[in-house]
Each structure stands twice: as C-alpha cells, then as structure tokens.
Amino acid sequence: MAAVPNFFFAIIVSFLCFSPSHAAELKNHIPTVILGLSHAKAILPTPKSTSYSKTKPSEMQDMMEPLREIRDGYLISLNIGTPTQVIQVYMDTGSDLTWVPCGNLSFTCIECDDYKNSNTMAASFSPSSSSSSLRDSCSSPSCIDIHSSDNYYDPCIIAGCSLSTLLKSTCSRPCPSFAYTYGEGIVTGILTQDTLRVHGSSSNPSGGTNVFREIPRFRFGCVGTTYREPLGIAGFGKGHLSLPSQLGFLQKGFSHCFLPFKFANNPNISSPLVLGDQAISSKDQMQFTPMLKCPMFPNFYYIGLEAITLTNINTSSPEVPVSLREFDSNGNGGMLIDSGTTYTHLPEPLYTNLLNALESMITYPRAKEVETRSGFDLCYRIPCLNNNALEDNDGLPSITFHFLNNLSLPLPQGNSFYPMNAPANASVVKCLLFQSMDDYEGGPAGVFGSFQQQNMEVVYDLEKERIGFQPTDCTLAAASHGLAKV
C-alpha cells in the first residue's frame, strides 16, 4: 500500500478527539493486507536511544500466555489496573507500542463497521477505575520515545513547561497526547503507566496459567480514537516500549505455536505463547536462520529468503530476488516476519512467477467467481469425496521456503491453499492465501505472515539473534501447556 499522503494524515488527525499536539513522524508504510482477514500493519518511528531502568533478566521468571485466535490474528489478554481489567489485544511482532482502547463509552473507531458487525470489538480500559493508573510524565524516556524526539526537551515544551523548569528538570507535566501511524490506520492517545499482571509458566500441564506476577509501572498507550484499528496491540518488537522489553526478556526470547484457522473463535483451545528460558532452551534440534539487522527499522525481525521450491512438479521454481535477503543503501529489503500481518506478501515479479508456476501444473478447474469475490488470485475447485474440506491428499503442490543458513521450511498442509467454503457437490474451493506487495515504495521486500506460521513452533532467540522454525501440531502443543479443554 502506498504511503498515506500528508494532507490525508492531517485531515484524519484533526478529526480525532484527542487533538494531539505532536504527531509521530510518518514513515514509509509496509504494504498491508486489504482483505477482511487482516488488520492494519504497524509502521513505527525509530526512537532515539534513551536510558531505561530494566529488570535484570536473571530476576525474571518465565511467562506463558494463551493466545486466542480470531479471524485475522491472535489475541493476548492484558490484565491491567487495580482492580484488574482484562483487555484483549493483537499479539504483534511487527511493532513496539502496546496500546489499549480507553473509555468505556468514549472510545471511537472510524471505519470499523466490518468489525462492529462481526462482534470482534474489544472491551475498553477505564483508567479512572484503576487506583494504580498514572499518566506518564513529559520527561520520561517512554514519552521521549513515543514522540520520536531528537531533543528530550521537546515533549515537555509541548506540555507547556517553562525554560527554568526544563533546566532544573523539575517539570512534572504529563506526557502530551501522541499519534501513531499504521499501514492503513492511525491511533491517538495518551501514554499511561499501570500495573500489569502476567501469567507465570509451570511444568504442570494442568496449571500452566494459574500463577500471576505483578509488573508495576508498565507503559502503554491509552487510546481514545482510532482510524481502522478496532482492537489494541501488544507490541513484541525490540524497542524500549515493547512488551518483551519492559518485562526484561530482550536478552532471552519467546516462542509461539499458532493454531490453524479452523480453531478461530473456539473458546476451548488457545495457542501457547512462551517467554523466557523455557522458550529457547532445548531447541538445538530446530533449524535456525539469522535475524538480519535492518538499518531502517532496527526494532523489527527480519530474515533472509533464498528460494521457494514447489514439490512434485517438473516446473522450474521461481527465482527469488536478492532484495529478500539483503538491504540496499537506504535500508530497504529483507523479509519481515510479522504476526500482525495475516498473509505472506511477496514482491513482483516473484509473486506472479509463483502464480504462473502453480497454474502450469494444477489441472483442477479454476473458480474465477471466488477469485473475484475474495480478492485472492488463484482458486480451484477440488474434489472432496469424503466431504472433508481440510483433507491432505488434495493433489495440490506443497511449497517450501528456503531461508539463510540452509533452513528449509515446508509449509504445513493448509498454510498455502485453504478452503473458502464448506464442501458442496463433492467439491470444495481452495484459494492460495498469498498476496503481492502492491505499490511497493520501500521498507521490507516481503512479509512472512501469521497464516503461513500456523502449525509450527516459531522461536525468537533474541540472545543469539536467530529465529527457529519447527513444523508442529499446535493442538498437541496447546494440550501440553494445559490450554485445550476436552
């Protein structure tokens, strides 16, 4: 998606009820999924280096949080405030800031009718109902970061501090309202600190989520108005404001095992998210690929894609451009791994070449009307004799991604072609759930989305700066963590 024009940004911000006085810098945008099964993708400004008081990793216990799957991502429950208020937000490895909708009656989401009609709007946080809620100060490192200021006095100047108080560092005015831009959305709010309660991990499968730890002074955005952002976000990037950073896990890591689409909105099973030693220890059997260091977006997770192969065919595999494993002089390139983007995006002409290679060897009839209706580019009518839309022996080719360090990752069944409807007349329509990086204007050359990460354990080893993949039955992983109810 093309970058949001400045005049459009100005119109939207002026319409928002917080009337922010200092908007975050608008960067180039990662192209976003434009279909119904995806939400807007975060593009966060790169903060200046600041000094934080952090909890030592050795003092931190492991964490295990359940992730609930909905139609376009995975939700993590944030237990915030005193008494605790439970707010469900997206778990997003492609951004830093954690924010929640604020104001039970006053939270407004513009152009979110699709979400309102599907009853996926989340509950809102009420800071006035929490005895431990405080607005962050203008001089805090968090406030400086969220405003992306080159001068740490700027947020306090915006807040109305005098020069004498600035020089004496005695100004205690609150952090000014902020605006954050996303690929297709904007949020505006105030920086808040409050107590966050997280689940400790346990080796007992039946009690993996029953031990709480309190994290005081957790910083997050209290957002009153958004544009195309109906739910909050828990940022899992490498920046100071991210959830792993504030909890002291950036020197360790985390892992997740996303359940497949068929479990969406199922209250009886959740995907396991593990943070700490348990997430990265005893993983030597896994294949790892190095994290690439992007000079443009250093807080995001990049990996290098070397090749894509299609099995059981004689057609030559499409050539992968070097931009998917290297950065240019401006920091563009690489493949972003992102739980906040639903489908994998590939650049042109790689995307079209992949479609052509698949089309040349699939003999099933095309479902053109489904392509038009859904927006996906390759849909077929597949025989379904047993009325099992998810059966593995559908005759479609499997797709393998080859990442740097000789990591070969065969995508699990169902992570490429997926049924669009229930079986009818002994057939089912399946579509390729990949998308093109339309209107590419810089940033990552490709995105590895959450749909293609289903039914695999993904390990973010932040200490060794590598990401591991292991095809896994995530229903069994959920059961082993006590997250599946019979």
CORMOUR-V428917 format. One record per residue. N is the residue number from 1. SS is DSSP state (h for helix, s for strand, l for the rest). PSI is psi in whole degrees, -180 to 180 (NA if undefined). NEAR is the number of other C-alpha atoms within 8 Angstrom. Layout:
BEGIN
n: (N:N)
ss: (SS:SS)
psi: (PSI:PSI)
near: (NEAR:NEAR)
END
This chain:
BEGIN
n: (1:2:3:4:5:6:7:8:9:10:11:12:13:14:15:16:17:18:19:20:21:22:23:24:25:26:27:28:29:30:31:32:33:34:35:36:37:38:39:40:41:42:43:44:45:46:47:48:49:50:51:52:53:54:55:56:57:58:59:60:61:62:63:64:65:66:67:68:69:70:71:72:73:74:75:76:77:78:79:80:81:82:83:84:85:86:87:88:89:90:91:92:93:94:95:96:97:98:99:100:101:102:103:104:105:106:107:108:109:110:111:112:113:114:115:116:117:118:119:120:121:122:123:124:125:126:127:128:129:130:131:132:133:134:135:136:137:138:139:140:141:142:143:144:145:146:147:148:149:150:151:152:153:154:155:156:157:158:159:160:161:162:163:164:165:166:167:168:169:170:171:172:173:174:175:176:177:178:179:180:181:182:183:184:185:186:187:188:189:190:191:192:193:194:195:196:197:198:199:200:201:202:203:204:205:206:207:208:209:210:211:212:213:214:215:216:217:218:219:220:221:222:223:224:225:226:227:228:229:230:231:232:233:234:235:236:237:238:239:240:241:242:243:244:245:246:247:248:249:250:251:252:253:254:255:256:257:258:259:260:261:262:263:264:265:266:267:268:269:270:271:272:273:274:275:276:277:278:279:280:281:282:283:284:285:286:287:288:289:290:291:292:293:294:295:296:297:298:299:300:301:302:303:304:305:306:307:308:309:310:311:312:313:314:315:316:317:318:319:320:321:322:323:324:325:326:327:328:329:330:331:332:333:334:335:336:337:338:339:340:341:342:343:344:345:346:347:348:349:350:351:352:353:354:355:356:357:358:359:360:361:362:363:364:365:366:367:368:369:370:371:372:373:374:375:376:377:378:379:380:381:382:383:384:385:386:387:388:389:390:391:392:393:394:395:396:397:398:399:400:401:402:403:404:405:406:407:408:409:410:411:412:413:414:415:416:417:418:419:420:421:422:423:424:425:426:427:428:429:430:431:432:433:434:435:436:437:438:439:440:441:442:443:444:445:446:447:448:449:450:451:452:453:454:455:456:457:458:459:460:461:462:463:464:465:466:467:468:469:470:471:472:473:474:475:476:477:478:479:480:481:482:483:484:485:486)
ss: (l:l:l:l:l:h:h:h:h:h:h:h:h:h:h:l:l:l:l:l:l:s:s:l:l:l:l:l:l:l:l:l:l:l:l:l:l:l:l:l:l:s:l:l:l:l:l:l:l:l:l:l:l:l:l:l:h:h:h:l:l:l:s:s:s:s:s:s:s:s:l:l:s:s:s:s:s:s:s:s:l:l:l:l:s:s:s:s:s:s:s:s:l:l:l:l:l:l:s:s:s:s:l:l:l:l:l:s:s:s:l:l:h:h:h:h:h:l:l:l:l:l:l:l:s:l:h:h:h:l:l:l:l:s:s:l:s:l:l:l:h:h:h:h:h:h:l:l:l:l:l:l:l:h:h:h:h:h:h:l:l:l:h:h:h:h:h:h:l:l:l:l:l:s:l:l:l:s:s:s:s:s:l:l:l:s:s:s:s:s:s:s:s:s:s:s:s:s:s:s:l:l:l:l:h:h:h:l:l:l:s:s:s:s:s:s:s:s:s:s:s:s:s:s:s:s:s:l:l:l:l:s:s:s:s:l:l:l:l:l:l:l:h:h:h:h:l:l:l:l:l:l:s:s:s:s:s:s:l:l:h:h:h:l:l:l:l:l:s:l:s:s:s:s:s:l:h:h:h:h:l:l:l:l:l:l:s:s:s:s:l:s:l:l:l:l:l:l:l:l:l:s:s:l:s:s:s:s:s:s:l:l:l:l:l:l:l:l:l:l:l:h:h:h:l:l:s:l:l:l:l:l:s:l:s:s:s:l:l:l:l:l:l:s:s:s:l:l:l:h:h:h:h:h:h:h:h:h:h:h:h:l:l:l:l:s:l:h:h:h:h:h:h:h:l:l:l:l:s:s:s:s:s:l:l:l:l:l:l:l:l:l:l:l:l:l:l:l:s:s:s:s:s:l:l:l:s:s:s:s:l:l:l:l:l:l:s:s:s:l:l:l:l:s:l:l:s:s:s:s:s:s:l:s:s:s:l:l:l:l:l:l:l:l:l:s:s:s:l:l:h:h:h:s:l:s:s:s:s:s:s:l:l:l:l:s:s:s:s:s:s:l:l:h:h:h:h:h:h:h:l:l:l:s:l:l)
psi: (140:157:146:125:149:-38:-35:-42:-42:-40:-45:-46:-38:-23:-18:145:-18:-17:62:142:-6:100:144:149:133:118:176:150:142:130:139:162:130:1:177:-20:36:158:169:149:135:136:106:143:150:117:156:161:130:167:126:146:116:149:132:136:-33:-21:-9:138:162:158:150:120:137:143:126:128:133:-168:-21:16:-164:128:138:139:125:124:99:143:175:109:167:135:132:118:126:130:163:139:116:110:-5:21:171:-49:134:128:154:151:138:144:104:-38:-19:-9:130:131:116:136:50:25:-35:-40:-39:-39:-25:8:37:6:134:167:158:152:138:100:-29:-18:2:122:-14:7:132:146:133:153:159:-23:2:148:-34:-42:-41:-42:-46:-22:0:45:140:-11:119:-9:-21:-51:-35:-33:-44:-37:-9:20:147:163:-38:-40:-31:-45:-32:-5:41:1:128:21:153:158:132:159:149:161:136:132:144:176:-43:11:171:142:149:139:-161:148:125:153:140:174:129:132:126:158:133:154:162:147:-9:112:-29:-4:37:-17:26:7:121:146:145:131:102:156:40:129:134:164:128:101:128:-27:139:162:111:26:86:-21:157:178:136:106:127:22:-170:7:169:-30:-6:159:-48:-36:-47:-25:-1:24:5:-18:2:-100:-170:167:158:159:98:126:151:168:-33:-15:8:134:19:114:-7:-1:143:153:136:133:120:134:138:-163:-38:-28:-29:-11:154:39:20:-22:-11:158:135:147:145:147:131:141:111:122:-22:-45:78:-14:-1:166:114:144:166:123:123:-35:159:125:148:126:161:27:160:-7:139:145:147:144:131:128:153:-20:-18:-1:1:159:146:-174:-20:2:10:146:-172:167:119:129:124:116:-11:-4:129:-51:154:133:133:147:162:147:7:-44:-49:-39:-36:-44:-45:-40:-42:-43:-33:-19:-6:125:-3:154:142:149:77:-37:-32:-37:-44:-42:-38:-26:-6:154:-11:102:141:152:116:132:138:71:-33:10:33:101:-22:16:145:-32:59:-2:3:149:150:153:131:129:136:112:170:153:30:35:116:124:96:125:132:155:134:-6:1:-68:133:141:137:-11:175:154:141:134:42:29:163:147:125:139:150:119:60:162:163:150:78:145:45:126:31:175:-153:147:-21:165:130:104:174:-31:-40:-8:2:150:42:144:127:121:123:95:91:-27:-43:4:60:159:131:151:139:110:128:147:101:-16:-39:-37:-40:-43:-39:-22:8:28:11:123:133:NA)
near: (11:8:9:8:6:6:6:8:9:8:8:9:10:8:7:10:7:9:9:12:8:10:9:12:6:6:8:9:14:12:12:11:12:5:7:6:8:13:13:14:14:11:13:10:9:9:10:8:4:6:5:6:4:7:9:7:9:5:6:11:8:11:11:13:11:11:13:14:16:9:9:10:15:12:12:13:10:12:11:12:14:11:7:8:10:9:13:12:14:13:15:13:14:17:14:17:12:14:11:15:15:13:11:9:4:7:12:7:11:8:7:11:6:7:10:9:7:6:6:7:8:11:9:11:12:9:9:6:7:11:8:8:13:7:10:12:10:14:13:8:9:9:14:14:13:9:12:12:11:5:5:8:8:9:15:15:9:10:11:7:11:8:6:6:10:12:7:7:6:7:11:7:10:9:15:14:13:15:13:10:12:12:14:9:12:12:13:15:14:12:15:12:12:13:14:13:11:12:12:14:12:8:6:7:10:6:9:14:12:7:8:9:8:8:10:7:8:10:12:12:12:13:14:15:15:15:13:12:13:11:11:13:12:15:15:13:15:12:9:10:14:16:13:12:12:12:10:12:14:10:8:13:16:14:13:11:15:14:12:10:8:4:9:10:8:8:6:8:12:13:17:15:12:14:15:14:9:8:11:14:7:5:6:6:5:8:10:10:14:11:11:9:6:12:7:9:8:10:10:12:13:12:16:15:13:12:10:12:10:10:8:6:7:4:7:5:9:11:7:10:6:7:11:15:13:9:11:8:5:7:11:14:15:18:15:14:12:13:13:16:17:14:15:15:12:13:12:8:6:12:11:8:9:10:10:8:12:9:9:7:8:7:5:7:7:8:10:7:6:10:13:8:6:7:8:12:8:10:14:11:12:11:8:11:7:5:9:8:9:7:6:6:5:7:4:7:9:11:11:12:13:13:14:12:7:7:10:9:11:9:12:9:7:8:12:13:10:11:11:8:6:7:12:7:4:10:12:15:14:12:15:11:11:10:11:9:13:7:7:10:8:10:11:12:16:14:14:14:15:15:11:11:11:13:13:14:14:12:13:12:13:10:8:5:9:11:13:13:12:10:11:9:8:15:10:7:12:14:11:8:11:12:13:10:7:3)
END
